[in-house]
Amino acid sequence: MNLNHRISSRRRGRAIGSALAALALLSGGIVATQAVAADDENVALATTENAPDVEVSYVPGWNSAAALNDGDNAATDNLSKMWGTWGAPGGTTEDTATYTWETPVTVSSSALYLWQNFGTGDGGVRLPESWNLQYQNEDGEWRPVAGDELSYPLPDFDPENPVGSFPAVTATFDSVTTTAMRLTVVRSVHDGSPSATSVIEWEVWGRTAPEEPEEPENPDDFILSEEVSARTTTGAAPRLPEEVWLIDENGPLHYEAVTWDAVPAEQYGEPGSFTVSGSVTGYPNQSVSATVYVADALSDAIEEVEYASSITTPGVAPVLPKTVVAHYDDGTASSEVPVEWDSIDPAAYADVDAIFDVSGDVTGHPDGAIATVFVVEPVVQTEPIVSIAFDEAPQGSGWYTVAPVAEVTAQPTASPIERVEISTDGGATWSAYEGPFTVTQQGDVTVMARAQATDGATGAAEAAVRVDTAAPVTKIDVTRTDGTSALVTLTPTDAEPGSGVSRTMWSDGPDESPTGGANNMYATYEEPFSVQLTAEPRYVHVRSQDAAGNEEETQTVLLPAVEQAVPDAPEAPVAEVDGHRVTVEWEAPESSAPLTGYTVFLVPEAGLAGAVPGQGDLTEISMTTDADTLSATFEDVPDGIWRAVVVATSAVGDSERSPASAAVAVGDVALPGGDGDDGDGGTDAGEDGDAGGDDLAVTGGGIAGGVILTGLALLAAGGLLSARRKRFEQTVE
């Protein structure tokens, strides 16, 4: 079990817990020039034995959270080689990433390799406004790192010479020991909107901390023992100490006799090192160990001295070890090096939670030794010690997305344990504890445990967890708004008492696969959206996420293809003459695909070459308009008899020509008495030669005396009118 996720009823005070951790860290620390020497490494690296879990606030499909600690910090434009946040819900102002380690780490610096694409791409990803770091303390609370020299620099950006990848920016802080670090990247605002961020690599530098000593099963067990080191020459049996120091739960440090296991001669027959175990008087359930160094010759030159440590309670003078561990320049070490400690002022250990150092003199080592003393609150325990631990830590969101397994530990104190019970409904009901159990309740759940001793004393513990194992569900409604588009409405829900929907994403395109490259990029759903239907099927892909981190399996909805054809031919247009200007008007035709424009033609009336001067020299005139314009005006139209026709255009193609308009006369010409033949102008002549059933309108310098002719006529060759059949009305003013 991870001690960082254990909740215990033990009334031991926070000081002793901190002291245990500090003692574990100090054990093995070296006094060189009055400082702790350590070789830091990138403890965030995914390939290390204690690699952290990675959680991020958001990552789109084309980026990768795993890239944060893959060890590749080289400049790149490969989006899969970085963590990015483009596409996060609207209004997001900060992006977070969290590392969680199984074994605690002690860290003191962190480096970021940032990426952006302003000036090199579409500009959707920018350098952040700022960034900061937090660590999780032993109570599971997030605290900012601190330090006199702490700063969070940003890379220099030259808009005249923009680049995508930047060298590392580093923050150095006072070292902390933790199981979790959180990076917060504050977005910069451009044009009123926060811009997405990207990080190629996030490094955290430090070292894996030694394992914290487990709380003893028996309160009378020791919590820390001397780490014995001895040295000898090749072939000579080592001399091991007859006693070792121990520290019990309340302190102080004391010495007890030890019996070492027999050491076979072959173990010290050649240079090297080996370990020997020993049994300590009064502690039948525990043992100690010694590391023996073997060398052909032993040096007297001390290179380094390890830190020493001790625990005491308020008002009790601390006991310091009689010897310290010295490391020699021949690679050996000994824990039998005498030390003379300075006197201690009683005021230094008068108060609980006090921590102070004591200096000591070591012969042959001018830098001497340092012992750190922790003053802790004494433990007086009569009730059973109850603790609750979970198999895993929650997600970075603070929620469990997989039901956690809880394990209860009950330790006896004054009397044996009689029974242990658990409750997951706030204490309303209790059941016997029979072993680790799965917390199946959803939402905010309080796990409670209690243990009763045979003397009636009861110990208890409780732990609050948040559980949401169900992904949200999105209801998809599609409404066909017209023949060419569909309105899509999304309604996401998260079953109570879940964590709540955090965002819904959607994409559409011709690819049935939710990750198809031909589809549009995923967007955050904010309101119903319209999808243009095409001659090929289209697909809408939808998924929702909740605050806990559950993500719905992508739903795909098929929008069937529409059968599209060229537009219908427009109805016959209307042409009007004003001098040599002809204006044509028409109505939009039906079309299965959106119209994109029109082509309008003025066509010279056929068959009048001999009847109308200059008519035989006329040619077709055309102009185009956009889809919203339903009229066209021709300027400087030559003298003659004209008809207008219109062609509609869509993405599918062109329509047939419309029926021709009524003929119009332009300039100083007269319209012959009768309709013209349906010639090349695309007119749709009706029965008996009628041009679409329309009468001819004679305008301009027409028939003398204001004669208006209406009727049907056939034109004779050579311009002569030969009336096979006439229907006319003549009015003479």
N, C-alpha and C positions, 0 to 999 in steps of 0.2 A: 504494500500500500504506500502511496505517496503521502508523506507527512504533511505536505502543504494542503491536502484535502481531507485531513482528519479533524473531526470535531470531538473534543474530549470534555468530560466533566471534571477532570482533575483540577483541584484548586492549587495549582503550583505557581501561579503568578507568571506574568509574561517575562520577567527578568530571567528566570531559570531556563526558559525555552531559548531565549536569546543567548544565554551563556553557553548552553549546550552547542548551539550552532557555531558560536565564536570559538569555543574550545576545539571543536572539530577542525575549524579552519586554521587555528594557530598551531595545532599539532602538525609538525612537519614544516612549519614556516621557518625561515632562516634569518638569523641576525647577522647581517654583513656590515653595512655602515649605517646601523640603526634604521633599517628599512626592510620591508619584505621584498625579496627578489622572486620573480615568477616569469616564466616564458608564456606570454599571452598568445592566444590563437583565436581564429574566427570560430567561436563556439556555435555559430548559427549554421555552419556548413552542413549540408544534407548528408554528406558522406561520413560524418563522424559517428562514433558509437553512441554519443548522447545527442544525436541530431534532434532539433525541436520539431514539433508539429507547427504547421503554418495555417493561420486563419486570416482572411481579409474581409473587409467590409463589402467589397464588390469586385468582381472580375468578369469581363465579357469573354465570350468563347474564343476569341482570337488571341487573347493574352493568357498568361499563366501565373498563378500564385506560386507554383513550385519553382519558377525562375528566380524568385527572390533570394534563394539560398543554394542555388545549384553550383556556385563557385565560379560562374562565368560572368565577369564584370567587364568584358571587352565591349567596345563601341559596336552598336548594331542598329539596324532598322528592321530587324526581324521581330515582329510583334509577339511571336510566341516565346521570345527570349526575355520577356519583361512582364512585370505586373502592371496592368493599366486599369483605368476606371472610366473610360469613355462609355457613355450609355447608362451610367448610374441614374437613379431617380432624380427628377428635376428638383432643384433647390439644394442638392447636396453641397455642403461647404467644406467638408473634411473627409479624407479617406484614411482608413486605418489598416494596419497589418500587425499581427500578434504572433510572436514565437512562444511556444510553451515547451519546456524541457521536462523530462521525466526525473532527471537528477539535477539538483540545484547547480547554478553557475554563478561565479563571481566575475563581474564585468565592470569595465571602467571606460570604454569608448565604443563608438559606433560610426560606421561610414555608409553613405548613400551614393549610389551611382544613378543620376537622374537622366531622363530623356524627354524631349519635346519635339513638336513638328511645326512650330510657327516659323514661317519663312522657308521651310523645307517640305511642307505638305499642306494639308488643309487647315492647319492652325487650331485643331480641336483640342490638342494636348499642349499645355503650357507648363513652364516651371512654376513651382508652388510659391505662395506668398511667404510661407514659413513652414517649419517642421519642429517636432519635439518628441521626447521620449519619456515613457513612464515604465515603472517596474511594479510587480505585484509583491506586496509584503507577505509576511507569514500568516496574516489574517485574511488574505485574499483581497486586500484593498489596493487600488492603484494609486501610486505616489509618483510625482515627478522626480527624475534624477536631479542632482544638485552638484554644485561645485563652484569654487571661486573663479575658475577660468572657463566655466561652461559657456559655450555659445553655439548657435546653430547656423553656420554659414550657408550661403547659396552660391552656386557657380556664377561666374560672370557670363552675361549674355550680350553678344554684339549683334544688334538687328541688321547691321550692314553686311555681316558675314555669319549668318545663322548656321548652327550645327544642331544635330539631333541628340548625340550622346555627349555626356560631360564627365570630366574626371571626378574622383570621389570628393565629397565634402564630409568632414569629420567633426563629431562632437566628443569631447573628453570630459568626464565627470568623476565625482567621488565614487569609488567602487561600491557596488551593492551585490548582495547574494540573494538570488531569486530563482523562481522557476518559470517566470514569464516576463517578457518585455513587449511593450506596445509602441509602435511607431504611428504618429499622427501627422498627416500631411495636410496643411491648410491650403485650400485652393486659392489661386489668384483670380480676381474678377476682371473680365474684359467685356466691354459693351453691355454691362449690367448683369452678366451671367458668370457664375463660377466655372472655370475651365477644368477639364479633367487632368489628371496627373499620371505619370508613369515612372516606375523605378526598375532599373535593370538588375540591381543587386543591393541587398541590405545586409551589411556585415555587422556583427556584434563581437567585440574583442574582449577576451578574458580567459577564464579557465574553468573547467568543471570542478565544483567544490567537492571536498571529501564527503562521503555519506554521513549524514547526521546520525549520532548514536540513537538507537531505538530506546524508547522509554522501557525501563526494566519490567519484565513480567512480575518480578517480586520487588516490592518497594525497598527491600533491604539489599538488593543487588547494587553493585557499583555502577556508575554511569560513565566513568572514564578511568583508564589505567595507563600506567607508564608504558611507553613504547621503547622497549629495551633494545639497545644496540651494543654489540661486543665485537672485539677484533682479536685476531690471533695470527700467528705465523704458520706457514705450511707445516703440517705434521704435529703441531702442538694443540692439545685439547683446549678449547676455550674456557675461560673462567667467567661464569655467569653470576649475577648478583644473588644474594641469599634472600633479598626482600625487594619488593616493588611498591611504588606508591599507587594509591587508589583514591578516587573521589566518589563518595556516596552522594545521594540526592541532595542532602543539605550541607555537604561538606563536613568538616574541612578535609584537606588532603591528609592521608595517613599511610603509614607503611605496614605491609603485611608480609609474612614469610611465604616463599614460593618454592615449590619442588619442580625441578625441570625434568623433562623427559631425557632418557639416555641418548647420547649423541654418538653414532657409529663413527669409527676412526676414518672411514673412507670419505666422510663428509668434509673433513678438514685436511684431506690428503693433498689437495691442490688448490691454487688460488681461486677465489670465487666467493659466493655467499650462500647461506641457507637459513632456514627458519626452524626455531625450536619452540615447542609449546610447554607451558607450565601451569600447575594447579596452585591456587592461592588458598591459604588457610582461611576458613570461614565463609568461602564462596563456592559451594559445591557445584553450582550450576553454571559457573563462568570459568574462563581460562584467560591466560595472558600469553604473549608470544615475544620472542627475541629474534632479532636478525643478527647473524654472525657473519663477519667479514673475514676472509682468509687472504693473506698476502705473503709473499716470500720475505719481505722486510717491512717493518712498520715505521712510518714517519712521525715526528713529533710536531710538525707544522700544522697548526689549526687554520683552516680557511674560513669556516663559517660555524655559527652556533645557532641552534634552533631556538625559537621562542619557547618559553615555559608559561604555564597558566595554573590558576587555582580558583576555587570557589569558597566563599565564606558567607555567613549571615551577619546582619547588623550587630555591631558591638563585639563580635568574636574575631580575635586577631587571626589573620590568615596564616596558613602553614604553606610554605613554599618548598619545592623539591630541594633535596640536598645536592643534587647533581644536575647537569644539563647534558644535552646531546651535542657533541662536537663532531664536525666533519673535517677530515684531514686531507692533505694534498695528495695522498696516495690512494684516494677513493674509498677509504674505510671510514667508519664512524663508531663512536663510543658514547654510551649514556652514563658513564661513570666518571665524568669530568667534574671535579668539585667546583662550587660556586659560592661566593660570599655575597649575600644580599644586603642592600642598604636597609637601615631601620625604617619602619613604617609609622607614620603619624596616625594615631587612633581615629582622628577626624576623617581619614580617608575611607574607613570602612564603617562609619557610624550610621549611614543611611542605606536603605534598600535601593537597588538599581544602580548603585555607584559602580564605576569601572575605572581602574587606575593601573598604571604601570609601576613596576619596581625594578631598578637597575641593580646589576650584580657584577662583581669582578671575577674574571676567569683568567687563571695563570696561562700565559702564552697567547692570549687573544686580547689585544688592547681595546677592541670595541666592546668587550664584555658580553653580558647577557641581559635580556629583558624578560620579565614575567608580568603577565596581565592578570589582574585579580578582579573577579566579578562578585559583587555583593548581592545576594538573592534573598527573597523572602522565604523563610523556612516553611517546609511542607508539613502540615499536620492533617493527615487523612484518616478518617474513620469509616466513611462510606465507600462502597465499591466504586472503582474507577471505570467509568463507562465512556466509550468512544464510538463514533460512527465514521466509517471511511467508505469511499466510493471507488469503483474500479477504474474510473477515468475522470479527468477534469471535464467541465462543460465546454461547449464551443466558445469561440471568442465573443459571441453574442451574449454569453452568460446562460444560455439555454442548453439543455441536453436534447439532441435530436435523435438519439438512441437511448432507450430506457436504461438508466443507470442501475448497477447492482450495488446494493448497500451491504456492508458487513459490520456487525456489532461486536465489539470487544468489551468484556467485563472482567476487571481485575479485582481480586479480593484484597482487603486491607486487614481490618481487625478480625473479621470472621469470614468463613467460606461463603461462596455465592450459592443461594438457594434457587433462584429462578431469574430468567431474563425475558423481558417482554418488549414488543414493538408495537408502534401505531403509525399509520400514515394518514389518518383523518383528523389530525389535531388533538388526539387524545380521547376522541369520542369512544373508540373501541380499541381494545388491546388483545394481542395474540402472543402465544409463546414463540420465542425466537428459536428457530431450529437450524439456522445457518444463513449464509448469504442469500438475499432475496432481491428480485427485480422490482423497481418502483414503477408500476404501471399507470398510476394516476397521472393526469395531464394538468398543465398549468402550474401555479405556485403550490408546491407540496412541502409540508413539514414532516420530516421523518423523525420520530421520537423513539427513544430506547430507555429502559429503566431496568436496573438490577437490584434485587433485594438479597441481603445477607441473612444468615441464620439468626443473627442477633437483632434483626428488624431494620438495620440501617439500609437506606436506599440511595443509590446513586443514579443520576439520569443525565442524558445528553439529547440534543436535538440538532437537526441540520435542515436548513431550508434549501430546496433545489427548485429549479424551474424546468419543466419537462414539456416538450412539444415534439412528438414523433410523427405527426401527420402533416403532409404537405397541403397547401391550399388547393382549392378546386376552382376553375374558371368556367363560368357559363358563357357560351358564345352564341350570340344572336345575329343572324345575317338577314338583312332586308333588301330585296331588289328594288332599287329606287327608280330605275328606268331600264331600258333595254341594254344599257351599256355599262352600268356601274352598280355596286352593292355597298350598303352601309353596314359596318360591322360594329357591334356593341359588346363590350366585355364586362362581365360582372364577377369579380373574384371574391371568394369567401374563405375564411379560415375557421374551422369548427371550434366552438368554445369548449374549454377555456384555453384556446391556443394563444400563440404569441402575436397574431394579427398579421394581415397581409402588408408586406413592405413595398412590393412593386410588382407590376405585370408587364411583361415584355411581349412584343409582337413583331412579326416579319411577314412579308408576302412576296410571292414571286412564282416563277414557272416550275420550280423544283419541288417535288413532293417531299424530299428530305429536309428536315428542319435545319440542317447544316449545309444545305446546298449552296455552292458558290454563286449561282445565278440569281439567288434571292436577294432582296433588299436587306440592308443591315438592320439588326434588331433595334427597336425603339421602345421607349417607355410609354405605356398606355396612359393617356390623360383624359381623352374624350373619344366618342365614336369617330371612326375614320372611314373614308370611302376608298374602295378598291375599284380601279378601272378594269372592266371585263374585256377580254380579248378573244380572238378566234381560237386561241389555245387555252386549255384549262389553267387556272391559277390556284395557288394554295395559300392559306393564311395559317401561320404557325404561332401558337400562343402558349405561354407558361407563366406561372406566378411564383413568387417567393414570399416566405414569411420572415418575421423578424428573428426567429430562431435560427434560420439558415436552411430550412427545408425548401426544396424546389420541386414544383410539380413537373411530372413528365410531360414533355411538350405535346400539346394537342394540335392536330392538323385538320383543317376544314377545306374541302374541295369546293371551289367556285367554278361551276361548269362553263365551258366555252360558249360564246354566243355565235350564232350563224350570221356572219356579216357578208354583205353584198355591196355592190356599188350603189350610190344613192339613186332614188327614183328620179326620172327626168322632171324638172320643174314644169309647172303650168305655163301656158303661153304668157310671155311678158307683155307689158304695155309700153309703147314707145310714143314720146311726145316731141314735137319739133318747135324750136324757137330760133328762127333764122337758120344758121348753119350749125346749131347745137342740137344734138339729139339726146334726150334723157330716157333711159330704160329702167323700168322698175319691175320687180318680180317677188314671188313669195318662196320661202325656203321649202324644199321638198322633204319627204320622209327619208330617213337614212338610219341604217342599223349601226353605223359607225359615225363618230363625230365628223361633221363637215369641216373642211379646212379652207374652202374658198370657192370662187365661181369664175368662169370665163364667159364674157358677154361678146356676142358677134353682131355686127351690122352687115347684112348680106344684101347685095344689089339684087333687085327683082329681076328674075330671068324672063326672057322672051320679049323684052321691050327695046331691044337694041335699035330697031328701026323706028319705033313709035316715040321714043324719048331721046332727044339729042344727048349724045355723050354717054348714054347708059351702057353701051357695049364696052366702054373703056374702064368701067368701075370694077374694083376688086374688094374682097371681104376685109372688114376692119374688125379688130378684137382688142379687148382689154380685160384685166383680171381684178378681182376684189377679194377681200378676206371673207371669212365665214359670217361675220356679223353685218356686213354691208350688203344691202338688198337693192341697190340702185347704182347706175353708172351713167356718166355723162360724156358723150363724145363731142369734141370741139372740132370746128373747121371741117365739117362733113361735106364732101363734094356734092354738087347738084346731082339729083337723081332720085329714083324710087328705091326705098330701103325697107327691109324687114329686120326685126331683132330676134335672136335666139339666145338661150342661156344653157350652159353646161355646169352642173354641180360636181364638186370634187371632195372626196373623203380620203382617209388613209388607205381605203381599199381600192379606190380607183375613181374614174370619171363616169358620170351618168351619160345616158343618151342625150342628144340635143333636145331642147324643149320644142314644142310646137312654135311656129313663128308668130310674131306679133302681127297685128294689122299693118298693111303697107303704109308708109308715110312718104311724102314728097318733100324734098329738101331743095331750097333755092328756087330759081326762076324756071321751074318745070311744071308741067301739068300731068296729073295722074289720068291716064286714059280711062274712059268710061267702062269699067269692068274690073274684075279681080284678075290678078296675074296668075300665070301658071305656077305650079309647085316646083320651083326649079332647085338650083344648087344651094339656095339659101336655107335649106332644111325646113321649109314650110310644110305643113301637114295639110295638103289640099283635100277638101271634102268632096262629096258627091257633086257631079256636074261641074267639076272644076272649082268648086268653092274653096277658098283658102281657109280651111278649118272652120267654115261656116261663118266667118266674119265678113262684114261689109267693108269695102274700101272707103277710107276717109280721104277726100281730096282736099289738100291744103296747098298753100303757096299761090303762085300765079296760075290759078286753075282755069276752069271753063268760064268763058266770058259771060257776063250777066249774072254771075253768082249761081250758076247751075249746079245743083247737087245731084249726083247720080248714085243710086244704089242698085245693085243687081249682080247678075252673074254674066260673064262673057268669056268667050274664047278668043285668043289673040291669033290673027291671021299672019302668015309668013310675010316677010317684007314689010312688016309694020302695019298691014292693012287689017282692019277689024272685020271679020266675017262672022256675023251673028248666026250661029246655029239655033240658039235659043236665048231669048232675053226676058228678063223680068226686071222692069225698072219703073221707077217713079221719077217724073221730072217736074221740078218746080221752077218757074221763072218769075223773078220779081218784076 
